[in-house]
Amino acid sequence: MHRFQLELDDLASAAFACSPLQEAVLSLRIWTHPGTYHPAQTAWFELIRPEFERLPQAPLLRSLVASNRYVPDFLTPRPATPFPDFRSELALVRALPPERLATELARSHLPHDRRLPPPLAAGLAADPAGLLAEIADALAAYWDRCLAPAWWPRARSALQADILHRSRMLAERGAAALFADLDGRLDWADGVLTIHRDWASGDAEVVVARRGLVFSPSCFVRGAVTSISDEYPPSIVYPTRGQATMAPSPQPPPAPEALELLLGAPKARLLALLDEPTSTTELAARLGVTPGAVSQHLTVLHATRLVTRTRSGRLVLYARSPLGDQLRT
């Protein structure tokens, strides 16, 4: 078990954050452990596979994942802001002192594999600083060529919608309900948040001690996890909601005929899609139309109080209002 001891101040300052670098690094497990999990992402990554295989850095990227799916902690730094950009997070990876690289790689690979993969072992022996730069450059190339063009906009919408949902739950129902809903591995009692983990042996005690506790949703974990080393700032990664909406070409749910007659087909289809908070860009992708067209219809639906809108970072997320739910049914 992994126990986080939280004082009242720690609980009050707990926050949510969405990390693009974390998602890029954790997604490498799809290439090293195909079919193991993440079925909601399979269709996307089959589309991405040809571009990934063309990357000269693909062997190095695969080597970052240990055979038990561990990845080095320094590649997934705790987000410093709710919605950091990829390049700012990657700068933290580049800033790792090269003399620490051997320890970081050993923590993730040696306990299970007993040795480092050849690309990491050779680079570490020859030039740790050079290897660190190669890893960061490989992640940048992977992001730019494989994830950023189409996958990340869809994933970001799902992740930010999850954060909005969790924030509302915390405000409306309190911490106990929030933690119970995040994942079945989490248990909250007497000021201690416990992860009943199956990825490591032994127990760990973490005194948060006003260092903050950050929760990050992810498309690439099966249950709540934390860093390998307790030296890192406290954080918990948990499975995000709403991945079913991320399919490359999901079919919009049908709108009731009466609703189409009342609102018109475009607005009725939009209302049917808004089970979860969703961005204009995501709605446009799912409907196969332009964001401008979607924005016009959403403006009308918002003016008639059939949808709500909430800003999340730089995105505006729309959802059906209670009045819209009544009309939808």
Protein Blocks (a to p, Z undefined) as FASTA:
>chain_A
ZZddddfklmmmgccdddfklmmmmmmmmmmmghklomllmmmmmmmmmmmmmpmklmmm
mmmpcfkopacfklmccdfbfbdcfklmmmmmmmpcfklmmmmmmmmmmmmnopacfklm
mmmmmommlmmmmmmmmmmmmmmmmmmmmmmmmmmmmmmmmmmmmmmmmmmnojklmmmm
mpmkbcceehiacdddfkbgcjddddfklnopaddddfkbfbdcddfblkbccdddddde
hklmmpfbacdddddfklmmmnopklmmmmmmmmpccdfklmmmmnopafklmmmmmmmm
mmnopaccddehjbccddddfklmmmmZZ
